[in-house]
Amino acid sequence: MNTLIFATNNLNKVVEVRSLLNENFKILSLSEAGIDIDIPEPFDTLEKNAIEKAKVIYELKGISCFAEDTGLEVKSLNCEPGVKSARYAGDERFFENNINKLLGKLK
């Protein structure tokens, strides 16, 4: 069986990926792999941030891994919040604050 680390703690995403793959793959979330770090997202594109996540995890564990980075891009706001979607209203990552900031800017 091939073990892969999915560089996320979003269990909904892990469950979705597991449902798409066959029994030849064992998919571990970050927490299941014993990883409890905040992985930096220093780049200005979702793709580069996902690559960085996978690189960091591979260097830590030496196990094949994959990552994703998602973000909301609102055309009328010049593609904000984009890569900063989770931290749009601050580093605390409060969903409610992010939504409120976005709605405020859309007004």
Secondary structure as UniProt FT lines:
FT   STRAND          2..6
FT   HELIX           11..20
FT   TURN            23..24
FT   STRAND          25..28
FT   TURN            30..34
FT   HELIX           46..61
FT   STRAND          65..66
FT   STRAND          73..74
FT   HELIX           75..77
FT   TURN            78..79
FT   STRAND          80..81
FT   HELIX           82..87
FT   TURN            88..89
FT   TURN            91..92
FT   HELIX           95..106
//
